Amino acid sequence: MSRVSEMALLPTGLRDVLPPDAAFEARVVERLLARFASHGYQQVKPPLIEFEESLLSGAGAAMAAHTFRLMDPISQRMMGLRADITPQVARIAATRLRKSPRPLRLCYAGQALRVKGSQLRPERQVGQAGVELIGAATTEADAEVILLAAEALRAVGVANLTVDLTLPTLVPALASDLGLDGETMDSLVTALDRKDAPAVEALAGVQAPRFVTLMRAAGPARRAIAALEALDLPGSAAAERARLAEVVELVLSAMPDLNLTIDPVEHRGFEYHTGVSFTLFARRVRGELGRGGRYLSGDSESSTGFTLYMDTVLRALPPPPPVRRVFVPSGTPRAVAARLRDQGWVTVADLDRRDTDLRAEARRQACSHLLVDGEPREVGSGKERERP
């Protein structure tokens, strides 16, 4: 292998983003942030790296196994490279913005790096964009972030969107109401995640029918809510169900055409969530577009939000339209090229004064047009002229 080839190798799960994809991603992120801002969410920009104890506190503790660590040569303290931006925004809310009025609406965009990818998401570096609604405990807050996620994705062109709701606190609440011990509860959560009905029946004993019914209630939102409401649930579990039903009605009344589904026992990936949570998918697109839900922020404030994964979002979008690029021959007045740029053209200046075939050079520079007599002409139209 040549030295140049060796230099092109990157670690597993990392890649260079090349033209035109890098510019396309930047434009999509800009449009998402603009949509968030239009709903009152103000942008913050946390650092890529910070001290381990702050990065991995609170909600960030769930990211400990995914976080790269290194020693700060200045302070001699351990630092972590963020694996997720949400815990950082929660920290900002609890520290820098602790005196700001609640609810606090914040948004962000940036890169996150994880120790390793997963089977569904092999990428280790992922662009993220999202919002956090901090200090609002109502069902209206839950509905706001779900609707904003759907609205923003639709606005950038994602079609066939599905929002899958879950309630990671429901199974623990029911297990606690029924007096099951902690070890049994943990095993039951795992079995329900795997949709393993025999294991659920073995673990739950006489209470197994309730848990199996919960597992089988997954499906379109209103049908799932009807199945859940037919189930006899005690105390806190019934309260969790009622909150989920209220969120469903708020979302569907505002966006009745949204494909909203429920899996009431899904728990994987929602370990630090404390209420209604959700995953975003698009038909025939590999992986999740994003995740969100209710959690406790850095100062134990009830909060909710979502994170979009830009690699999956971009896979869900149609390719960008070709850029109008015009090749500008040497000697063209700068004012002419400036006028074209004001009209939306990308101008590529000829930097070689040697005699050459301008049409061939325009094609080589990936230009669709050549400037002829002050006007762009399509390359290959037969109206170009060679350099005299």
C-alpha positions as CSV (number, residue, x, y, z in Angstrom):
1,M,0.0,0.0,0.0
2,S,1.4,3.4,-0.9
3,R,2.0,6.2,1.6
4,V,-0.9,8.2,0.0
5,S,-3.3,5.3,0.4
6,E,-2.3,4.8,4.0
7,M,-3.0,8.5,4.7
8,A,-6.5,8.1,3.2
9,L,-7.4,5.4,5.7
10,L,-9.7,6.4,8.5
11,P,-10.7,4.6,11.8
12,T,-13.7,2.3,11.6
13,G,-17.0,4.3,11.7
14,L,-15.4,7.6,10.6
15,R,-15.5,9.1,7.1
16,D,-14.8,12.2,5.1
17,V,-17.9,14.0,3.8
18,L,-17.1,15.3,0.3
19,P,-18.7,17.7,-2.2
20,P,-21.6,18.1,-2.7
21,D,-22.8,16.2,0.4
22,A,-21.1,18.4,2.9
23,A,-22.7,21.5,1.6
24,F,-26.1,19.8,1.4
25,E,-25.9,18.7,5.0
26,A,-25.0,22.3,6.1
27,R,-28.0,23.6,4.2
28,V,-30.3,21.1,5.8
29,V,-29.0,21.8,9.3
30,E,-29.5,25.5,8.7
31,R,-33.1,25.0,7.7
32,L,-33.7,22.8,10.8
33,L,-32.3,25.4,13.1
34,A,-34.4,28.1,11.4
35,R,-37.5,26.0,12.0
36,F,-36.6,25.5,15.7
37,A,-35.9,29.3,16.1
38,S,-39.3,30.1,14.6
39,H,-40.9,28.3,17.6
40,G,-38.9,30.3,20.1
41,Y,-35.9,27.9,20.5
42,Q,-32.6,29.8,21.0
43,Q,-29.3,28.3,19.8
44,V,-26.5,27.3,22.1
45,K,-23.1,25.9,21.2
46,P,-21.5,23.6,23.8
47,P,-17.8,22.6,23.5
48,L,-16.7,19.4,21.9
49,I,-15.0,18.3,25.1
50,E,-15.4,19.0,28.8
51,F,-14.5,17.6,32.2
52,E,-15.7,14.1,32.7
53,E,-17.6,14.7,36.0
54,S,-19.9,17.3,34.4
55,L,-20.2,15.6,31.0
56,L,-21.3,12.3,32.6
57,S,-23.5,13.6,35.4
58,G,-27.3,13.5,35.4
59,A,-28.7,12.3,32.1
60,G,-25.1,12.1,30.8
61,A,-24.4,9.1,33.0
62,A,-26.2,6.9,30.3
63,M,-23.5,7.9,27.8
64,A,-20.5,6.8,30.0
65,A,-19.9,3.6,28.1
66,H,-20.0,5.5,24.7
67,T,-17.6,8.3,25.7
68,F,-14.0,8.8,24.7
69,R,-11.8,9.9,27.6
70,L,-8.5,11.7,27.8
71,M,-6.3,13.5,30.3
72,D,-6.2,17.3,30.1
73,P,-2.5,18.2,30.1
74,I,-3.2,21.6,31.7
75,S,-5.5,20.7,34.6
76,Q,-4.5,17.1,34.9
77,R,-8.2,16.2,35.1
78,M,-10.0,13.6,33.0
79,M,-12.1,15.0,30.2
80,G,-14.7,13.4,27.9
81,L,-15.5,13.9,24.2
82,R,-19.2,14.3,23.9
83,A,-21.2,11.3,22.7
84,D,-24.4,13.2,22.8
85,I,-25.2,16.9,23.0
86,T,-28.4,16.7,25.1
87,P,-26.6,16.4,28.5
88,Q,-24.4,19.4,27.7
89,V,-27.5,21.5,27.0
90,A,-29.0,20.3,30.3
91,R,-25.8,21.4,32.0
92,I,-25.9,24.9,30.4
93,A,-29.5,25.3,31.5
94,A,-28.6,24.3,35.1
95,T,-25.5,26.6,35.3
96,R,-25.1,29.4,32.8
97,L,-28.8,29.9,32.3
98,R,-30.1,28.9,35.7
99,K,-31.6,32.3,36.3
100,S,-33.3,32.5,32.9
101,P,-37.2,32.2,32.9
102,R,-38.7,28.8,32.5
103,P,-39.7,27.1,30.4
104,L,-36.4,27.5,28.7
105,R,-36.3,26.7,24.9
106,L,-32.9,25.8,23.5
107,C,-31.7,24.3,20.2
108,Y,-28.3,23.1,18.9
109,A,-26.4,21.5,16.1
110,G,-23.0,19.8,16.1
111,Q,-20.9,16.7,15.9
112,A,-20.9,13.9,18.5
113,L,-18.4,11.0,18.7
114,R,-19.0,7.5,20.2
115,V,-16.5,4.8,21.2
116,K,-18.2,2.4,18.9
117,G,-21.1,2.2,16.5
118,S,-24.0,-0.3,16.7
119,Q,-25.4,-2.8,14.2
120,L,-28.1,-0.4,13.1
121,R,-25.8,2.7,13.3
122,P,-22.2,1.7,12.5
123,E,-21.1,5.4,12.3
124,R,-19.2,6.6,15.3
125,Q,-19.2,10.3,14.4
126,V,-22.7,11.7,13.9
127,G,-24.1,15.1,13.3
128,Q,-26.9,16.1,15.6
129,A,-29.5,18.8,15.6
130,G,-32.2,19.1,18.2
131,V,-34.1,21.0,20.9
132,E,-34.5,20.9,24.6
133,L,-37.6,22.3,26.4
134,I,-36.4,22.7,30.0
135,G,-38.6,23.3,33.1
136,A,-42.0,22.4,31.6
137,A,-43.7,19.3,33.0
138,T,-47.0,19.4,31.2
139,T,-48.4,17.2,28.4
140,E,-48.5,20.3,26.2
141,A,-44.7,20.4,26.5
142,D,-44.5,16.7,25.4
143,A,-46.8,17.4,22.5
144,E,-44.8,20.5,21.5
145,V,-41.5,18.7,20.9
146,I,-43.1,15.8,19.1
147,L,-45.0,18.1,16.8
148,L,-41.9,20.3,16.2
149,A,-39.8,17.2,15.3
150,A,-42.3,16.1,12.8
151,E,-42.8,19.6,11.4
152,A,-39.1,20.3,11.0
153,L,-38.4,16.9,9.3
154,R,-41.3,17.5,6.9
155,A,-40.1,21.1,6.2
156,V,-36.7,19.8,5.0
157,G,-38.4,17.2,2.8
158,V,-38.7,13.9,4.8
159,A,-41.6,11.9,3.5
160,N,-43.5,9.0,5.0
161,L,-42.6,9.9,8.6
162,T,-43.6,7.8,11.6
163,V,-43.4,8.8,15.2
164,D,-43.3,5.8,17.5
165,L,-44.2,6.7,21.1
166,T,-43.1,4.7,24.1
167,L,-43.5,5.1,27.9
168,P,-40.3,3.7,29.5
169,T,-41.7,4.4,33.0
170,L,-44.9,2.3,32.5
171,V,-43.5,-1.2,33.1
172,P,-41.4,-0.2,36.2
173,A,-44.5,1.6,37.6
174,L,-46.7,-1.4,37.1
175,A,-44.1,-3.8,38.6
176,S,-43.7,-1.5,41.6
177,D,-47.5,-1.3,42.0
178,L,-47.7,-5.0,42.0
179,G,-44.9,-5.4,44.5
180,L,-42.3,-7.1,42.2
181,D,-38.7,-6.9,43.5
182,G,-36.0,-4.9,41.7
183,E,-34.2,-7.9,40.1
184,T,-37.5,-9.3,38.7
185,M,-38.4,-5.9,37.4
186,D,-35.1,-5.5,35.6
187,S,-35.4,-9.0,34.0
188,L,-39.0,-8.2,33.1
189,V,-38.0,-5.0,31.3
190,T,-35.4,-6.9,29.3
191,A,-37.9,-9.7,28.4
192,L,-40.5,-7.2,27.2
193,D,-37.9,-5.3,25.2
194,R,-37.2,-8.6,23.4
195,K,-40.9,-9.3,23.1
196,D,-40.2,-12.7,24.7
197,A,-43.7,-13.7,25.9
198,P,-42.6,-17.1,27.6
199,A,-40.0,-15.2,29.6
200,V,-42.5,-12.6,30.6
201,E,-44.9,-15.3,31.8
202,A,-42.2,-17.0,33.8
203,L,-41.0,-13.8,35.4
204,A,-44.4,-12.2,36.2
205,G,-46.3,-15.3,37.4
206,V,-49.9,-14.6,38.1
207,Q,-49.5,-11.0,36.9
208,A,-48.2,-12.2,33.5
209,P,-51.5,-11.5,31.6
210,R,-51.2,-7.8,32.4
211,F,-47.6,-7.6,31.1
212,V,-48.3,-9.7,28.0
213,T,-51.3,-7.5,27.2
214,L,-49.0,-4.4,27.5
215,M,-46.6,-6.0,25.1
216,R,-49.3,-6.8,22.6
217,A,-50.9,-3.3,22.7
218,A,-48.3,-2.0,20.3
219,G,-49.6,-0.5,17.1
220,P,-51.4,2.6,15.7
221,A,-51.8,5.2,18.5
222,R,-55.5,5.3,19.0
223,R,-55.9,1.5,18.7
224,A,-53.0,1.0,21.2
225,I,-54.5,3.5,23.6
226,A,-57.9,1.7,23.4
227,A,-56.1,-1.6,24.3
228,L,-54.3,0.0,27.2
229,E,-57.5,1.6,28.5
230,A,-59.1,-1.8,28.5
231,L,-56.4,-3.1,30.9
232,D,-56.9,-2.9,34.6
233,L,-53.9,-0.9,35.8
234,P,-53.3,0.2,39.4
235,G,-52.2,3.6,40.8
236,S,-49.1,5.1,39.2
237,A,-49.3,2.8,36.1
238,A,-52.8,4.1,35.4
239,A,-51.5,7.7,35.8
240,E,-48.7,7.0,33.3
241,R,-51.3,5.6,30.8
242,A,-53.5,8.6,31.2
243,R,-50.6,11.0,30.4
244,L,-49.7,9.0,27.3
245,A,-53.3,9.1,26.1
246,E,-53.5,12.9,26.6
247,V,-50.3,13.4,24.6
248,V,-51.6,11.3,21.8
249,E,-54.8,13.4,21.6
250,L,-52.9,16.7,21.6
251,V,-50.6,15.5,18.8
252,L,-53.2,14.0,16.6
253,S,-55.6,17.0,17.0
254,A,-52.8,19.3,15.8
255,M,-51.4,17.0,13.1
256,P,-54.1,14.4,12.2
257,D,-52.2,13.1,9.2
258,L,-49.2,12.1,11.3
259,N,-48.4,8.4,11.4
260,L,-48.3,8.0,15.2
261,T,-47.7,4.5,16.7
262,I,-47.1,3.3,20.3
263,D,-44.9,0.6,21.7
264,P,-45.7,0.8,25.5
265,V,-42.9,-1.5,26.7
266,E,-40.0,-0.3,24.6
267,H,-37.1,0.6,26.9
268,R,-33.8,0.2,25.0
269,G,-32.2,3.5,24.4
270,F,-34.5,5.3,26.9
271,E,-32.7,4.4,30.0
272,Y,-32.5,7.9,31.4
273,H,-36.0,9.0,30.2
274,T,-38.7,9.7,32.8
275,G,-41.9,9.9,30.7
276,V,-43.4,10.0,27.2
277,S,-40.6,9.3,24.7
278,F,-40.4,8.7,21.0
279,T,-38.4,7.5,18.0
280,L,-38.6,9.0,14.5
281,F,-38.6,6.8,11.4
282,A,-39.2,7.2,7.7
283,R,-40.4,4.4,5.5
284,R,-37.7,2.5,3.6
285,V,-34.9,4.4,5.3
286,R,-32.4,2.5,7.4
287,G,-32.0,3.6,11.0
288,E,-33.7,6.1,13.2
289,L,-34.1,9.7,12.1
290,G,-33.9,10.8,15.8
291,R,-35.1,10.2,19.4
292,G,-36.6,12.3,22.1
293,G,-38.6,12.3,25.3
294,R,-38.9,13.4,28.9
295,Y,-36.0,13.4,31.3
296,L,-34.6,15.2,34.3
297,S,-32.1,17.9,33.3
298,G,-28.9,18.9,35.2
299,D,-30.8,20.6,38.0
300,S,-33.5,17.8,38.2
301,E,-35.9,20.0,36.2
302,S,-38.5,18.1,34.3
303,S,-37.6,18.5,30.7
304,T,-38.2,17.1,27.2
305,G,-36.6,17.4,23.8
306,F,-35.3,15.5,20.8
307,T,-32.1,14.8,18.8
308,L,-32.1,14.3,15.1
309,Y,-29.3,12.2,13.5
310,M,-28.2,14.0,10.4
311,D,-26.7,10.9,8.6
312,T,-30.1,9.2,8.7
313,V,-32.0,12.5,7.9
314,L,-30.0,13.0,4.8
315,R,-30.7,9.4,3.7
316,A,-34.4,10.2,3.9
317,L,-34.1,13.2,1.6
318,P,-34.2,13.3,-2.2
319,P,-30.8,14.3,-3.7
320,P,-30.3,18.0,-3.9
321,P,-30.9,19.7,-7.2
322,P,-27.8,20.3,-9.3
323,V,-26.0,23.6,-8.5
324,R,-25.9,26.1,-11.4
325,R,-22.2,26.5,-12.0
326,V,-20.9,28.7,-14.8
327,F,-17.3,28.7,-16.0
328,V,-16.0,32.3,-16.4
329,P,-13.2,32.7,-19.0
330,S,-10.1,34.6,-18.0
331,G,-10.4,38.4,-18.6
332,T,-14.1,38.6,-17.8
333,P,-14.8,41.8,-15.7
334,R,-15.3,41.0,-12.0
335,A,-18.6,42.9,-12.1
336,V,-20.0,40.4,-14.6
337,A,-19.3,37.5,-12.3
338,A,-20.6,39.4,-9.3
339,R,-23.9,40.0,-11.2
340,L,-24.2,36.3,-11.9
341,R,-23.6,35.4,-8.2
342,D,-26.3,37.8,-7.2
343,Q,-28.6,35.9,-9.6
344,G,-27.9,32.6,-7.8
345,W,-25.1,31.3,-10.0
346,V,-21.9,29.7,-8.7
347,T,-19.0,31.2,-10.7
348,V,-15.8,29.3,-11.4
349,A,-13.0,31.5,-12.7
350,D,-10.6,30.3,-15.4
351,L,-7.2,30.6,-13.9
352,D,-5.2,29.3,-16.9
353,R,-4.4,31.8,-19.7
354,R,-3.1,29.1,-22.1
355,D,-5.1,28.4,-25.2
356,T,-7.6,25.7,-24.4
357,D,-11.0,24.4,-25.3
358,L,-13.3,26.3,-23.0
359,R,-16.1,23.9,-23.3
360,A,-13.9,21.0,-22.3
361,E,-12.5,23.0,-19.4
362,A,-16.0,23.9,-18.2
363,R,-16.9,20.3,-18.1
364,R,-13.7,19.4,-16.3
365,Q,-14.5,21.9,-13.6
366,A,-18.0,20.4,-13.3
367,C,-19.7,23.4,-14.7
368,S,-23.1,23.1,-16.4
369,H,-22.7,26.5,-18.2
370,L,-20.0,28.6,-19.9
371,L,-20.1,32.4,-19.9
372,V,-20.4,33.6,-23.6
373,D,-20.8,37.3,-24.4
374,G,-21.7,38.0,-20.8
375,E,-24.5,35.3,-20.6
376,P,-24.4,31.7,-19.4
377,R,-24.8,29.1,-22.1
378,E,-25.3,25.4,-21.5
379,V,-22.2,23.4,-22.1
380,G,-22.7,21.2,-25.1
381,S,-25.3,23.5,-26.8
382,G,-22.9,24.3,-29.6
383,K,-23.0,28.1,-28.8
384,E,-19.7,28.1,-26.9
385,R,-16.6,29.5,-28.4
386,E,-13.0,28.5,-27.9
387,R,-10.4,31.0,-26.6
388,P,-9.1,33.0,-29.5
